[in-house]
């Protein structure tokens, strides 16, 4: 199952709290149709019916089926770069 670092949990919760007005919102990761090894990431007001829902420290991440298979054994991290942009990265679980 995808795990989130403390940084990722904080970033996802902060991002969804600012942009979604419901407690059901989260960050949705889905496989890109045009390139299955790439992912689309967007804030969503709720998960899609078939999404896997990951919860960590108040943060919610929704994974479509293809993304769940691809990143299920990964760790999601988040960092703010020098220009203030939020960046997510996947790494192998330890």
C-alpha positions in Angstrom: 0.0 0.0 0.0 1.2 3.5 -0.8 2.6 5.3 2.3 3.0 9.0 2.9 5.9 10.7 4.5 5.1 13.3 7.2 5.9 16.0 4.6 3.5 14.5 2.1 0.7 14.1 4.7 1.0 17.7 5.7 1.2 19.0 2.1 -1.8 17.0 1.0 -3.9 18.0 4.0 -3.0 21.7 3.6 -3.7 21.6 -0.2 -7.0 19.9 0.1 -8.1 22.0 3.1 -7.5 25.2 1.0 -9.2 24.0 -2.2 -12.0 21.6 -1.2 -14.8 22.6 1.1 -15.7 19.1 2.3 -14.1 16.6 4.6 -14.3 14.0 1.8 -11.7 15.7 -0.4 -8.2 14.5 -1.2 -5.4 14.3 -3.7 -6.3 12.0 -6.6 -3.6 10.2 -8.5 -4.6 8.5 -11.8 -2.7 6.9 -14.6 -2.3 9.1 -17.6 -4.2 7.6 -20.6 -1.6 8.8 -23.1 1.3 7.5 -21.1 0.6 4.7 -18.5 3.9 5.3 -16.8 2.9 8.9 -16.0 0.3 10.1 -13.5 -2.2 12.9 -13.3 -2.5 14.5 -9.9 -5.4 16.7 -8.9 -7.4 17.8 -5.9 -10.7 16.0 -5.9 -13.8 16.7 -3.7 -14.3 12.9 -3.2 -12.9 9.6 -4.4 -14.3 7.9 -7.5 -16.2 4.7 -6.7 -13.4 2.3 -7.6 -10.6 4.4 -6.1 -8.4 3.1 -3.3 -8.4 5.6 -0.4 -5.2 6.1 1.6 -5.5 8.1 4.8 -2.5 9.4 6.8 -2.5 12.0 9.5 -5.7 13.6 8.3 -4.6 13.6 4.6 -6.5 11.6 2.0 -5.0 10.2 -1.3 -7.2 8.6 -3.9 -5.7 6.1 -6.3 -7.4 4.8 -9.5 -6.9 1.1 -10.2 -3.9 1.5 -12.5 -2.2 4.0 -10.2 -2.8 1.7 -7.2 -1.1 -1.2 -9.0 1.8 1.0 -10.1 2.5 2.8 -6.8 1.2 0.4 -4.2 4.7 -0.4 -2.9 6.0 3.2 -3.0 6.4 6.1 -0.6 4.9 9.5 -1.5 7.0 12.5 -0.4 6.5 16.3 -0.9 8.9 19.2 -0.9 8.5 22.9 -1.5 11.2 24.1 -4.0 13.1 27.4 -3.9 10.3 29.1 -5.8 7.6 28.0 -3.5 6.2 25.3 -5.8 5.0 22.1 -4.2 6.6 18.9 -5.7 5.6 15.4 -5.1 7.9 12.4 -5.6 7.6 8.7 -5.4 10.4 6.5 -3.9 10.7 2.8 -3.2 9.6 1.6 0.2 12.5 0.8 2.5 
